[in-house]
Amino acid sequence: MRKITVGITGASGSIYAQRLLAHLDECPDVMAIDLVVSQAGIRVVREELGINVSGAGTRPVRELIGRDSDKIVLHPASDIGASIASGSYLSDAMIVVPCSMSSLAMIASGVTRDLIHRAADCMLKENRTLILVPRETPLNAIHLENMLKLARLGVRIIPAMPSFYHFPQTIDDLVEHFSHRLMDHLGVTHEQKTRWEGSRKNRPENNKDAEKFENHT
Ligand SMILES: Cc1cc2nc3c(=O)[nH]c(=O)nc-3n(C[C@H](O)[C@H](O)[C@H](O)COP(=O)(O)O)c2cc1C
């Protein structure tokens, strides 16, 4: 049973956080989820999903995943006295999704301006799993250097880059596949139906898909 910390910052791609949280909430491997949304994260969630996750209580989580959760605890980003601000709190893994270049820089430099940065700093000092899902394009040398610095410290850098080898038909397909990849890295079980199992044209059960594949190549 895992305790997972999720940070949402003000990069584009808040839909990934929304989907991941919904899955983690349902996952039997996960006993608790500590959630923090940065100030800019609140803004971007509003812009991209039309949801207001500011304030406290159960309403923001309900708005975000569409139901109440007895696993997800929302902490204000300003609360540097929250449980996850201490290394003595045993969080198994932390993921910042999406991760802005600003929060990435803060974490890379050890500056803790809000609870997301502080919790990430704790994961680093305690040598626990930290996953960042950066989203920006193009990337400048500062962004790249910060990512390299963090990768060398053992941080998993998993850019929000959707893949197309599973023939996604909708945005939902892209988000679902990517959120499953994140769950793999968090070490929680899930049912992914779109794992790569070799080229479709080589799979006898999929003659229709094989045709589709041929048309794509
Ligand atoms: C609609 C919107 C989209 C944004 N997208 C990105 C993005 O993809 N990547 C990024 O690094 N910053 C992006 N930003 C800028 C960040 O929100 C800004 O740098 C902010 O200070 C990040 O703060 P935080 O890391 O504390 O959340 C975006 C801002 C807005 C309003």
The ligand as an SDF file (V2000), in Angstrom:
LIG
                    3D

 31 33  0  0  0  0  0  0  0  0999 V2000
   -2.4710   28.9080  -19.6120 C   0  0  0  0  0  0  0  0  0  0  0  0
   -1.0340   28.8290  -19.1590 C   0  0  0  0  0  0  0  0  0  0  0  0
   -0.2170   27.8250  -19.6460 C   0  0  0  0  0  0  0  0  0  0  0  0
    1.1050   27.7340  -19.2350 C   0  0  0  0  0  0  0  0  0  0  0  0
    1.8700   26.7170  -19.7370 N   0  0  0  0  0  0  0  0  0  0  0  0
    3.1310   26.5530  -19.2910 C   0  0  0  0  0  0  0  0  0  0  0  0
    3.8950   25.4270  -19.7200 C   0  0  0  0  0  0  0  0  0  0  0  0
    3.4570   24.5840  -20.5030 O   0  0  0  0  0  0  0  0  0  0  0  0
    5.1310   25.2830  -19.2040 N   0  0  0  0  0  0  0  0  0  0  0  0
    5.6590   26.1530  -18.2900 C   0  0  0  0  0  0  0  0  0  0  0  0
    6.7840   25.9360  -17.8490 O   0  0  0  0  0  0  0  0  0  0  0  0
    4.9570   27.2490  -17.8800 N   0  0  0  0  0  0  0  0  0  0  0  0
    3.7110   27.4570  -18.3480 C   0  0  0  0  0  0  0  0  0  0  0  0
    2.9750   28.5420  -17.9110 N   0  0  0  0  0  0  0  0  0  0  0  0
    3.6260   29.5390  -17.0470 C   0  0  0  0  0  0  0  0  0  0  0  0
    3.6440   29.1190  -15.5810 C   0  0  0  0  0  0  0  0  0  0  0  0
    2.3140   28.9990  -15.0920 O   0  0  0  0  0  0  0  0  0  0  0  0
    4.4250   30.1640  -14.7650 C   0  0  0  0  0  0  0  0  0  0  0  0
    5.7980   30.1000  -15.0840 O   0  0  0  0  0  0  0  0  0  0  0  0
    4.2310   29.9950  -13.2830 C   0  0  0  0  0  0  0  0  0  0  0  0
    5.0040   30.9830  -12.6230 O   0  0  0  0  0  0  0  0  0  0  0  0
    4.6410   28.6380  -12.7780 C   0  0  0  0  0  0  0  0  0  0  0  0
    4.4950   28.6070  -11.3760 O   0  0  0  0  0  0  0  0  0  0  0  0
    4.4600   27.2380  -10.5560 P   0  0  0  0  0  0  0  0  0  0  0  0
    5.6450   26.4470  -10.9900 O   0  0  0  0  0  0  0  0  0  0  0  0
    4.5780   27.6590   -9.1230 O   0  0  0  0  0  0  0  0  0  0  0  0
    3.1910   26.5660  -10.8200 O   0  0  0  0  0  0  0  0  0  0  0  0
    1.6410   28.6710  -18.3080 C   0  0  0  0  0  0  0  0  0  0  0  0
    0.8030   29.6700  -17.8100 C   0  0  0  0  0  0  0  0  0  0  0  0
   -0.5110   29.7470  -18.2370 C   0  0  0  0  0  0  0  0  0  0  0  0
   -1.4020   30.8280  -17.6560 C   0  0  0  0  0  0  0  0  0  0  0  0
  1  2  1  0
  2  3  1  0
  2 30  2  0
  3  4  2  0
  4  5  1  0
  4 28  1  0
  5  6  2  0
  6  7  1  0
  6 13  1  0
  7  8  2  0
  7  9  1  0
  9 10  1  0
 10 11  2  0
 10 12  1  0
 12 13  2  0
 13 14  1  0
 14 15  1  0
 14 28  1  0
 15 16  1  0
 16 17  1  0
 16 18  1  0
 18 19  1  0
 18 20  1  0
 20 21  1  0
 20 22  1  0
 22 23  1  0
 23 24  1  0
 24 25  2  0
 24 26  1  0
 24 27  1  0
 28 29  2  0
 29 30  1  0
 30 31  1  0
M  END
$$$$
